[in-house]
Every structure is written in structure tokens, then in C-alpha cells.
């Protein structure tokens, strides 16, 4: 990507939210959230990033709106985001 001229901001940070959907821990729902504006080494940087993610990530069923698994996955991820 750097060869193509793409560069990350030095204050870019990523947050990975994972929710295991089954008891065997074989199915997971993952969101990777990226944002900038948090200085490297900032003492409460993770907390700030998590607060931004809570307000900016919106989950809703897409194609299979009537599928109970889709509704369950969305509800699980909303709960995960709010519990952090």
C-alpha cells in the first residue's frame, strides 16, 4: 500500500471487538474500528477510542432481516459494544 502512496496518520489507532457466538467458541462476530486523533502513548487512548466506537458503530440486519440468526448477531454485537 505504501508503494501506491497510501500512508497512515501517525495517530491512527485500531480497536478490535470480538464476540463469540456459540459455546464451542467456533463462531465469532468481529468489528475492526479505526480512528485517528489519539496521540501515541496517550494514557487513556484506548478508553477514548472505545467511546468513539460506541457512538459511531451502528449495527442493523442487512439482507436476511427476517433471519433470527441475523437479528441475534446484531443484538449480540450491540450488547458487546455497550458493555465495553
Protein Blocks (a to p, Z undefined) as FASTA:
>chain_A
ZZnopacdfkbccddddddfbfnopaccddddddehiaghiaklmmmmmmmmmmmpccdd
fklmmlmklmmmmmmmmmmmmmZZ
